[in-house]
Amino acid sequence: MKNAPTALPADPIDAEDFDASAKALDRGQRARLIRRTRTGLGLSQAEFASRFRVPVGTLRDWEQARATAPDFAIAYVRVIGLHPEMVAEAVA
């Protein structure tokens, strides 16, 4: 990804900051959505994973932006955020 176009340049004042590609920004935004949805429901990663049938390791990778959550997963998380009880009941 060294040759990926820069979407957000590094902060020149922060020696530890780095350029971010559009792909990295997208992955980070997806991670934030998932983490905010889970914490908004007051669930630990293990509880969220169990309740909504997502492998906990996958959830961790998505939340820590080590892997990009696919579009279907983002749609699923958005539905969970809107109707958590209905989704939990549907996958039980």
Beta strands, then each sheet from edge to edge (+ up, - down):
strand 1: 6-8
strand 2: 20-21
sheet 1: 1+ 2-
end
